[in-house]
Amino acid sequence: MSYSIPKMKPKPALRVKIISMGNAEVGKSCIIKRYCEKRFVNKYLATIGIDYGVNKVTLKARDVKVNIFDMAGHHLFYEVRNEFYKNTQGAILVYDVSDRGSFEALDYWVQEMSSEIANKSEVDSIVVCVCGNKTDLRRRVEETEGRLWAEAHGFYFFEMSALTGEGVNEMFQVLFEGIVKTCDNGGRREPITTQLGYSKEQIEAIQRLKNARNDYERLGLMPGASKDDVNKAYRRLAVLLHPDKSVAPGSEDAFKLLVLARTSLLKRC
């Protein structure tokens, strides 16, 4: 006696909408072209309003039709952009690792998206990948800064180069998989779990110690601070950055700078 195994019905095809966000010239269009067309466009051509593309992918035997809306980053095109935020399932939020201003603008882009969609549950369901692009250039934003910012917002994080293609395919794969999971989960996005083991405060302290112009700035003090002020500032930072307690990248070098700054300032008091 033989039994036939019933064939499982294929899951229905999905149609999803993805948008790009970020300042002008961070490489949003180049990332999309690198993924969709497997090429890098060397000459910069500013996106005028909205560029549109379609791609089809298959994830776990399920067809997904992806509609990508590449949104211009210049403020002049806000009136065009604001029409395209709604009904979005995924977003790539791009900054240029060689342009600190583009990283500092990420909060603005999240706020613009939230304002235009208005419905918080819809915003919370969007799968967002933060992309630090142009890793082939001299960086002004450390990877740990970008990662901490992304994970503090519950977003995925990737660094990449549209020029070389590094990291681009991996980012889109995670983005598509996250969108499909969210759709299958009734529109509820899965939380991203992190195990970095260090805080944003620690990273900010490390960056200040590395980039400060003088010892007062390293300790967060004004010129002419008293010996007591110097010691208090030192103790606060030492608790954050002592190599025995901190696993944040750069803690050891930052702690050495902290000790040197304290020694130098105490000699002036």
Rosetta silent file (secondary structure, phi, psi, omega in degrees, C-alpha in Angstrom):
SEQUENCE: MSYSIPKMKPKPALRVKIISMGNAEVGKSCIIKRYCEKRFVNKYLATIGIDYGVNKVTLKARDVKVNIFDMAGHHLFYEVRNEFYKNTQGAILVYDVSDRGSFEALDYWVQEMSSEIANKSEVDSIVVCVCGNKTDLRRRVEETEGRLWAEAHGFYFFEMSALTGEGVNEMFQVLFEGIVKTCDNGGRREPITTQLGYSKEQIEAIQRLKNARNDYERLGLMPGASKDDVNKAYRRLAVLLHPDKSVAPGSEDAFKLLVLARTSLLKRC
SCORE:     score description
SCORE:     0.000 S_00000001
   1 L     0.000  125.648 -177.403    0.000    0.000    0.000 S_00000001
   2 L  -110.424  150.390  178.996    1.543    3.291   -1.048 S_00000001
   3 L  -121.357  138.788  176.915    0.878    6.754    0.210 S_00000001
   4 L   -96.660  135.161  178.952    1.347    9.933   -1.715 S_00000001
   5 L   -84.638  121.275 -178.989    2.850   12.874    0.101 S_00000001
   6 L   -64.718  137.738  179.050    0.711   15.933   -0.488 S_00000001
   7 L   -75.706  137.017  177.640    2.545   18.776   -2.118 S_00000001
   8 L   -75.924  136.737  178.726    2.802   21.937   -0.049 S_00000001
   9 L   -69.131  133.086  177.241    1.171   24.923   -1.620 S_00000001
  10 L   -65.883  144.550  178.384    3.690   27.581   -2.560 S_00000001
  11 L   -67.583  145.318 -179.192    3.325   30.778   -0.586 S_00000001
  12 L   -62.110  149.348  179.205    1.747   33.615   -2.542 S_00000001
  13 L   -64.312  149.686  178.658    4.116   36.061   -4.189 S_00000001
  14 E  -109.331  146.736  172.785    4.837   39.265   -2.323 S_00000001
  15 E  -121.612  117.570 -174.727    4.986   42.779   -3.690 S_00000001
  16 E  -124.684  157.923 -179.342    6.996   45.110   -1.481 S_00000001
  17 E  -117.573  129.320  178.024    8.051   48.747   -1.518 S_00000001
  18 E  -123.387  138.902  176.546   11.525   49.940   -0.528 S_00000001
  19 E  -118.947  157.727  171.878   12.691   53.548   -0.283 S_00000001
  20 E  -110.745  143.912  178.915   16.135   55.108   -0.010 S_00000001
  21 E  -136.837  154.894  177.413   16.844   57.994    2.379 S_00000001
  22 L   139.903  164.314 -178.990   19.855   60.154    3.162 S_00000001
  23 L   -59.108  161.172  174.376   21.638   63.340    2.182 S_00000001
  24 L   -62.473  144.674  173.462   22.494   64.154   -1.418 S_00000001
  25 L    72.614   15.170  176.542   25.722   62.574   -2.741 S_00000001
  26 L   -84.788  -12.930  176.079   25.998   59.817   -0.109 S_00000001
  27 L   105.312   23.464  179.959   25.643   57.153   -2.819 S_00000001
  28 H   -59.725  -50.198 -178.843   22.032   55.965   -2.546 S_00000001
  29 H   -64.437  -37.407 -179.462   21.606   55.577   -6.303 S_00000001
  30 H   -65.702  -37.459  177.923   25.040   53.948   -6.658 S_00000001
  31 H   -63.925  -45.061 -178.759   24.168   51.324   -4.038 S_00000001
  32 H   -65.268  -43.782  179.289   20.908   50.500   -5.814 S_00000001
  33 H   -66.126  -37.273  178.607   22.575   50.333   -9.244 S_00000001
  34 H   -61.198  -39.437 -179.973   25.372   48.192   -7.856 S_00000001
  35 H   -75.926  -49.551 -173.231   22.814   45.683   -6.606 S_00000001
  36 H   -77.042  -37.596 -173.695   20.315   45.760   -9.475 S_00000001
  37 H  -110.826   -1.654  178.806   22.657   46.312  -12.425 S_00000001
  38 L    55.406   38.897  179.099   25.917   44.895  -10.982 S_00000001
  39 L  -147.962  161.212  177.047   27.796   48.027  -11.981 S_00000001
  40 L  -112.693  129.929  178.150   29.163   51.263  -10.529 S_00000001
  41 L   -92.599  110.378 -172.971   28.276   54.603  -12.087 S_00000001
  42 L   -73.433  -37.747 -178.033   31.417   56.705  -11.781 S_00000001
  43 L   -82.952  129.685 -178.894   29.948   60.053  -12.857 S_00000001
  44 L   -76.484  123.872  174.345   27.719   61.678  -10.257 S_00000001
  45 L  -125.281  114.689 -176.835   24.226   62.437  -11.538 S_00000001
  46 L   -64.400  136.902  174.748   21.901   63.929   -8.954 S_00000001
  47 L   -71.050  128.607 -179.909   18.548   62.180   -8.557 S_00000001
  48 L   -99.157   99.333  179.023   15.813   64.579   -9.595 S_00000001
  49 L    80.224  -96.829 -176.668   12.859   63.928   -7.309 S_00000001
  50 E  -137.650  134.080  169.909   12.342   60.169   -7.457 S_00000001
  51 E  -108.937  149.284 -172.098   13.968   57.391   -9.450 S_00000001
  52 E  -132.313  137.850  177.330   12.109   54.092   -9.725 S_00000001
  53 E  -145.866  158.982  179.874   13.187   50.534  -10.314 S_00000001
  54 E  -126.936  139.007  176.738   11.776   46.991  -10.097 S_00000001
  55 E  -140.939  153.367  179.272   13.581   43.829   -9.147 S_00000001
  56 E  -123.929  128.898  178.564   12.459   40.258   -8.540 S_00000001
  57 E  -128.389  161.065  176.549   14.021   37.964   -5.954 S_00000001
  58 E  -122.519  123.003  179.172   13.227   34.508   -4.627 S_00000001
  59 E  -122.573  115.882 -179.823   13.490   33.803   -0.919 S_00000001
  60 L    51.627   51.465  177.689   12.865   30.263    0.328 S_00000001
  61 L    64.948   21.062  178.732   10.932   29.358   -2.822 S_00000001
  62 E  -119.613  128.158  179.275    8.836   32.508   -2.552 S_00000001
  63 E   -78.496  133.818  178.180    8.766   35.152   -5.269 S_00000001
  64 E  -128.409  118.538  176.693    9.160   38.715   -4.079 S_00000001
  65 E   -94.180  117.736 -173.678    8.627   41.620   -6.450 S_00000001
  66 E  -104.573  122.950  174.401   10.582   44.581   -5.133 S_00000001
  67 E  -103.891  116.473 -176.081    9.654   48.143   -6.062 S_00000001
  68 E  -107.103  123.829  177.192   12.516   50.501   -5.207 S_00000001
  69 E  -109.369  107.843 -178.351   11.911   54.243   -4.903 S_00000001
  70 E   -90.087  108.307 -171.014   15.236   56.092   -4.867 S_00000001
  71 E   -95.899  134.406  178.855   14.480   59.437   -3.249 S_00000001
  72 L   -62.452  140.824 -176.450   16.507   62.594   -3.893 S_00000001
  73 L   -91.681  -12.408 -177.582   18.305   63.829   -0.808 S_00000001
  74 L   -71.124  142.954 -176.893   18.356   67.551   -1.550 S_00000001
  75 H   -62.814  -22.775  179.882   15.944   69.657    0.523 S_00000001
  76 H   -62.361  -22.883 -175.920   14.522   71.196   -2.682 S_00000001
  77 H  -100.871   18.029 -179.966   12.784   67.875   -3.424 S_00000001
  78 H   -59.160  -42.424 -177.223   10.999   67.514   -0.105 S_00000001
  79 H   -64.671  -21.312  175.369    7.609   68.230   -1.692 S_00000001
  80 H   -85.970  -45.162 -178.247    8.210   65.318   -4.073 S_00000001
  81 H   -58.275  -42.664 -170.039    9.634   62.945   -1.440 S_00000001
  82 L   -63.267  -12.734  178.242    6.838   63.334    1.050 S_00000001
  83 L   -83.135   -8.848 -169.806    4.394   61.611   -1.299 S_00000001
  84 L  -113.175    2.617 -178.196    6.368   58.361   -1.289 S_00000001
  85 L   -75.413  -36.505 -173.449    6.853   57.459    2.367 S_00000001
  86 L   -67.736  154.011  178.501    3.526   55.767    2.973 S_00000001
  87 L    61.480   36.050  179.780    2.941   52.029    2.412 S_00000001
  88 L   -98.971  136.337  176.695    6.651   51.289    2.733 S_00000001
  89 L  -102.419  -24.099 -177.453    7.926   47.917    3.947 S_00000001
  90 E  -147.404  154.031  179.924   11.670   48.587    3.839 S_00000001
  91 E  -144.991  140.720  168.910   14.149   51.453    3.796 S_00000001
  92 E  -108.172  122.184 -177.013   17.856   51.910    3.226 S_00000001
  93 E  -108.542  110.383 -166.323   19.135   54.883    5.227 S_00000001
  94 E  -110.998  138.106  167.470   22.501   55.909    3.798 S_00000001
  95 E  -133.017  165.579 -178.428   25.344   58.101    5.007 S_00000001
  96 E  -102.742  118.915 -176.482   28.867   58.656    3.706 S_00000001
  97 L   -65.132  -14.375  178.012   31.570   57.494    6.154 S_00000001
  98 L   -95.327    2.494 -178.079   33.848   60.231    4.780 S_00000001
  99 L  -130.981   99.678 -175.186   31.267   62.981    5.474 S_00000001
 100 H   -62.974  -32.695  179.755   30.402   63.418    9.144 S_00000001
 101 H   -60.486  -35.566 -179.606   27.560   65.805    8.337 S_00000001
 102 H   -69.549  -30.751  175.742   25.711   63.077    6.448 S_00000001
 103 H   -71.549  -43.501 -179.459   25.939   60.826    9.525 S_00000001
 104 H   -66.930  -17.534  179.275   24.701   63.573   11.828 S_00000001
 105 L   -84.194   -5.030 -176.871   21.722   64.070    9.475 S_00000001
 106 H   -58.617  -38.987  178.884   20.382   60.533   10.061 S_00000001
 107 H   -59.833  -39.484  178.718   18.131   61.746   12.879 S_00000001
 108 H   -60.336  -43.210 -176.785   16.569   64.263   10.492 S_00000001
 109 H   -67.903  -37.549  176.440   15.731   61.543    7.964 S_00000001
 110 H   -65.070  -40.531  179.498   14.117   59.306   10.558 S_00000001
 111 H   -65.512  -40.264  179.373   12.091   62.273   11.792 S_00000001
 112 H   -62.871  -45.075  179.044   10.984   63.168    8.250 S_00000001
 113 H   -61.081  -45.389 -178.429    9.829   59.600    7.594 S_00000001
 114 H   -63.955  -38.618 -179.611    7.974   59.435   10.927 S_00000001
 115 H   -67.828  -40.108 -176.226    6.288   62.785   10.316 S_00000001
 116 H   -75.635  -32.252  178.801    5.123   61.916    6.821 S_00000001
 117 H   -82.932  -36.709  174.689    3.776   58.479    7.742 S_00000001
 118 L    69.890  -47.414 -179.041    2.326   59.682   11.070 S_00000001
 119 L   -72.064  109.222 -174.634    0.930   56.219   11.957 S_00000001
 120 H   -61.302  -38.984 -179.007    3.453   54.936   14.535 S_00000001
 121 H   -64.216  -34.596  177.447    2.545   51.266   14.063 S_00000001
 122 H   -68.957  -40.776  177.619    3.224   51.605   10.332 S_00000001
 123 H   -62.580  -44.343 -177.753    6.590   53.269   11.017 S_00000001
 124 H   -65.634  -20.065 -179.094    7.512   50.551   13.514 S_00000001
 125 L   -86.331   -9.820 -177.645    6.804   47.839   10.936 S_00000001
 126 L   -76.923  128.708  176.429    9.336   49.212    8.412 S_00000001
 127 E   -84.358  119.676 -175.305   12.564   47.199    8.163 S_00000001
 128 E  -115.846  131.200  172.198   15.433   49.709    8.051 S_00000001
 129 E  -112.692  118.278  174.965   19.042   49.067    7.069 S_00000001
 130 E   -84.094  128.485 -173.549   21.497   51.831    7.964 S_00000001
 131 E  -121.166  113.861  171.905   24.279   51.889    5.373 S_00000001
 132 E   -87.717  100.943 -173.398   27.669   53.492    5.932 S_00000001
 133 E   -93.415  166.922  176.290   28.777   53.896    2.318 S_00000001
 134 L    68.844   42.595  176.779   32.122   54.831    0.696 S_00000001
 135 L   -67.886   -7.973  176.651   34.365   52.750    2.938 S_00000001
 136 L   -78.950   -7.746 -179.915   36.919   53.031    0.132 S_00000001
 137 L  -104.233  169.843  177.678   37.485   56.674    1.161 S_00000001
 138 L   -67.336  122.765 -171.948   39.160   58.191    4.219 S_00000001
 139 L   -83.983  148.286  172.433   36.605   57.879    6.971 S_00000001
 140 L  -116.684   -6.025  179.216   35.267   60.571    9.307 S_00000001
 141 L  -128.367  121.958  179.991   32.808   58.265   11.029 S_00000001
 142 L   -73.452  151.310 -179.961   33.979   55.152   12.859 S_00000001
 143 H   -58.014  -40.094 -178.195   32.137   51.880   12.323 S_00000001
 144 H   -63.112  -34.638  177.652   31.293   51.625   16.022 S_00000001
 145 H   -63.886  -46.795  179.693   29.537   55.016   15.938 S_00000001
 146 H   -63.606  -42.988 -179.053   27.351   53.964   13.038 S_00000001
 147 H   -64.054  -43.382  179.556   26.577   50.600   14.575 S_00000001
 148 H   -63.598  -42.215  179.699   25.626   52.092   17.922 S_00000001
 149 H   -61.700  -46.926 -177.916   23.351   54.672   16.293 S_00000001
 150 H   -62.160  -47.671 -175.169   21.604   52.015   14.189 S_00000001
 151 H   -71.816  -26.903  174.769   21.140   49.554   17.011 S_00000001
 152 H   -65.654  -25.430  179.429   19.894   52.263   19.371 S_00000001
 153 L   -97.659   -1.127 -178.906   17.059   52.793   16.861 S_00000001
 154 L    78.076   27.425 -178.843   16.411   49.085   16.308 S_00000001
 155 L  -107.967  156.674  170.980   17.812   49.119   12.760 S_00000001
 156 E   -73.476  157.658 -179.689   20.186   46.778   10.936 S_00000001
 157 E  -135.377  136.499  176.618   23.654   48.151   10.208 S_00000001
 158 E  -142.591  146.522  164.772   26.077   47.621    7.338 S_00000001
 159 E  -108.495  147.650 -173.610   29.190   49.295    6.012 S_00000001
 160 L  -159.165  170.583  173.323   29.755   49.077    2.274 S_00000001
 161 L  -135.035  113.499  175.843   31.326   50.458   -0.846 S_00000001
 162 L   -65.209  -25.870  179.680   29.188   50.936   -3.929 S_00000001
 163 L   -64.989  -49.813 -177.303   32.484   51.344   -5.823 S_00000001
 164 L   -92.499  -19.617 -176.832   33.785   47.853   -5.001 S_00000001
 165 L    91.217   -6.961 -177.537   30.439   46.229   -4.229 S_00000001
 166 L   -60.572  126.106  174.802   31.578   45.121   -0.770 S_00000001
 167 L    86.349  -13.385 -173.653   28.656   44.677    1.621 S_00000001
 168 H   -70.000  -52.453 -178.994   25.927   45.644   -0.854 S_00000001
 169 H   -61.543  -39.725 -179.610   24.464   42.205   -1.621 S_00000001
 170 H   -61.788  -40.671  179.995   24.604   41.193    2.036 S_00000001
 171 H   -63.633  -47.452 -178.801   22.621   44.268    3.043 S_00000001
 172 H   -64.972  -35.845  178.260   19.863   43.694    0.487 S_00000001
 173 H   -61.211  -46.632  178.894   19.629   40.018    1.444 S_00000001
 174 H   -65.071  -39.910  179.246   19.056   40.903    5.116 S_00000001
 175 H   -61.357  -48.917 -179.442   16.609   43.649    4.128 S_00000001
 176 H   -63.285  -43.936 -179.650   14.506   41.322    1.956 S_00000001
 177 H   -62.686  -39.816  178.501   14.535   38.551    4.550 S_00000001
 178 H   -64.654  -38.796  179.292   13.460   40.998    7.246 S_00000001
 179 H   -66.267  -44.523 -179.946   10.589   42.286    5.124 S_00000001
 180 H   -62.304  -43.699  178.196    9.329   38.784    4.338 S_00000001
 181 H   -60.821  -41.007  179.852    9.453   37.817    8.029 S_00000001
 182 H   -65.047  -43.080  178.004    7.559   40.966    8.936 S_00000001
 183 H   -62.146  -43.948  179.839    4.879   40.290    6.320 S_00000001
 184 H   -68.217  -19.951 -178.014    4.518   36.681    7.516 S_00000001
 185 L   -97.445   20.828  177.549    4.302   37.994   11.082 S_00000001
 186 L    71.038   25.882  178.199    1.258   40.136   10.345 S_00000001
 187 L    88.610    6.249  178.505    3.235   43.334    9.953 S_00000001
 188 L   -97.911  117.268 -177.824    5.086   43.044   13.261 S_00000001
 189 L   -76.254  134.803  178.217    8.812   43.581   12.795 S_00000001
 190 L   -69.485  134.802  177.860   11.101   41.264   14.723 S_00000001
 191 L   -66.936  147.523  178.741   13.275   43.106   17.270 S_00000001
 192 L   -93.452  122.093  179.782   16.998   43.164   16.573 S_00000001
 193 L   -92.269  138.088 -179.526   19.031   41.712   19.404 S_00000001
 194 L  -126.904  149.999  177.670   22.481   43.126   20.085 S_00000001
 195 L  -137.569   49.023 -177.553   25.333   41.981   22.258 S_00000001
 196 L   -67.575  -39.208  179.202   27.866   44.726   21.769 S_00000001
 197 L    82.830    8.091  175.713   28.766   44.958   25.441 S_00000001
 198 L  -145.710  162.686 -170.446   29.465   48.699   25.351 S_00000001
 199 L  -108.102  165.287  175.622   27.427   51.887   25.387 S_00000001
 200 H   -61.919  -37.431  179.817   26.984   54.967   23.249 S_00000001
 201 H   -61.318  -39.581  178.241   28.375   57.032   26.145 S_00000001
 202 H   -65.781  -43.359  179.024   31.602   55.024   26.067 S_00000001
 203 H   -63.627  -42.523  179.480   32.000   55.470   22.310 S_00000001
 204 H   -63.213  -39.511  178.749   31.350   59.221   22.557 S_00000001
 205 H   -65.376  -41.842  178.104   33.948   59.526   25.328 S_00000001
 206 H   -61.474  -45.326 -179.572   36.524   57.611   23.255 S_00000001
 207 H   -63.677  -39.777  179.957   35.873   59.802   20.225 S_00000001
 208 H   -65.329  -42.352  179.285   36.188   63.014   22.273 S_00000001
 209 H   -64.449  -35.634 -179.569   39.489   61.913   23.780 S_00000001
 210 H   -74.292  -36.925 -169.167   40.831   61.006   20.321 S_00000001
 211 H  -105.041   -4.234 -176.316   39.614   64.094   18.480 S_00000001
 212 L   -63.622  151.944 -177.995   39.795   66.873   21.087 S_00000001
 213 L   -84.785  -20.409 -179.230   41.940   69.913   20.331 S_00000001
 214 L  -155.541  175.014 -175.461   43.378   70.210   23.852 S_00000001
 215 H   -69.003  -32.691  176.749   43.454   68.551   27.261 S_00000001
 216 H   -62.001  -44.714 -179.359   40.600   70.640   28.663 S_00000001
 217 H   -65.224  -34.810  179.248   38.384   69.499   25.824 S_00000001
 218 H   -60.833  -37.822 -179.094   39.436   65.887   26.375 S_00000001
 219 L   -93.853    2.651  179.507   38.099   66.003   29.920 S_00000001
 220 L    70.857   34.702 -176.578   35.068   68.099   28.992 S_00000001
 221 L  -117.690  160.203  173.675   36.292   71.090   31.004 S_00000001
 222 L   -89.988  150.004  177.070   36.636   74.817   30.467 S_00000001
 223 L   -55.360  140.184 -178.790   40.093   76.432   30.575 S_00000001
 224 L    90.464    6.623  179.845   41.046   77.410   34.115 S_00000001
 225 L   -60.114  149.626 -178.394   39.263   74.466   35.757 S_00000001
 226 L   -77.359  167.844  176.738   40.342   73.708   39.330 S_00000001
 227 H   -58.834  -39.906  179.223   42.309   70.673   40.492 S_00000001
 228 H   -63.323  -41.238  178.341   39.090   69.294   42.005 S_00000001
 229 H   -62.035  -41.930 -179.576   37.275   69.718   38.667 S_00000001
 230 H   -63.101  -45.235 -178.128   40.074   67.878   36.845 S_00000001
 231 H   -67.503  -38.210  178.369   40.019   64.953   39.258 S_00000001
 232 H   -63.842  -45.817  179.796   36.223   64.667   39.165 S_00000001
 233 H   -63.304  -40.366  178.930   36.212   64.637   35.343 S_00000001
 234 H   -62.174  -47.060 -177.450   39.021   62.086   35.319 S_00000001
 235 H   -62.434  -39.663 -179.759   37.236   59.731   37.737 S_00000001
 236 H   -62.824  -45.150 -178.926   34.009   59.875   35.743 S_00000001
 237 H   -73.830  -33.116  179.705   35.759   58.989   32.490 S_00000001
 238 H   -64.043  -36.981  177.397   38.036   56.411   34.121 S_00000001
 239 H   -63.229  -38.091 -179.471   34.986   54.471   35.305 S_00000001
 240 H   -71.151  -38.217 -162.903   33.677   54.428   31.715 S_00000001
 241 H  -116.384    0.390 -178.591   36.908   53.578   29.935 S_00000001
 242 L   -57.202  128.838 -176.350   39.223   51.591   32.180 S_00000001
 243 L   -55.657  -24.818  178.314   40.458   48.679   30.011 S_00000001
 244 L   -74.433  -16.099 -175.031   39.584   46.207   32.770 S_00000001
 245 L  -117.888  -20.925 -174.892   35.930   47.269   32.581 S_00000001
 246 L  -111.486  132.125  176.060   35.345   48.457   29.011 S_00000001
 247 L  -105.122    5.854  179.906   35.286   46.286   25.884 S_00000001
 248 L   -64.140  136.322  179.550   34.538   49.227   23.577 S_00000001
 249 L   -57.740  130.732  179.106   37.039   49.404   20.675 S_00000001
 250 L    92.277    1.530 -177.210   39.720   51.986   21.417 S_00000001
 251 H   -60.460  -43.193 -175.586   39.228   51.982   25.209 S_00000001
 252 H   -63.611  -46.873  179.058   42.870   51.252   25.993 S_00000001
 253 H   -65.930  -38.947  179.843   44.283   54.063   23.838 S_00000001
 254 H   -65.350  -38.061  179.407   41.600   56.470   25.059 S_00000001
 255 H   -65.205  -38.100  176.961   42.402   55.654   28.680 S_00000001
 256 H   -62.504  -41.840  177.181   46.081   56.440   28.056 S_00000001
 257 H   -63.283  -37.727  178.858   45.080   59.817   26.581 S_00000001
 258 H   -62.645  -46.351  179.865   42.889   60.427   29.620 S_00000001
 259 H   -62.305  -43.990  179.839   45.754   59.776   32.052 S_00000001
 260 H   -63.982  -40.998  179.877   48.100   62.043   30.082 S_00000001
 261 H   -64.576  -43.230  178.817   45.503   64.833   29.926 S_00000001
 262 H   -61.689  -46.522 -179.442   44.866   64.661   33.672 S_00000001
 263 H   -59.176  -44.067 -179.058   48.610   64.733   34.462 S_00000001
 264 H   -64.307  -43.666 -177.559   49.119   67.706   32.167 S_00000001
 265 H   -70.179  -37.792 -179.712   46.205   69.719   33.592 S_00000001
 266 H   -63.876  -29.547  178.041   47.100   69.055   37.224 S_00000001
 267 H   -69.380  -22.277 -178.212   50.534   70.589   36.557 S_00000001
 268 H   -90.906  -16.062 -176.458   48.799   73.809   35.484 S_00000001
 269 L   -76.088    0.000    0.000   46.478   74.059   38.504 S_00000001
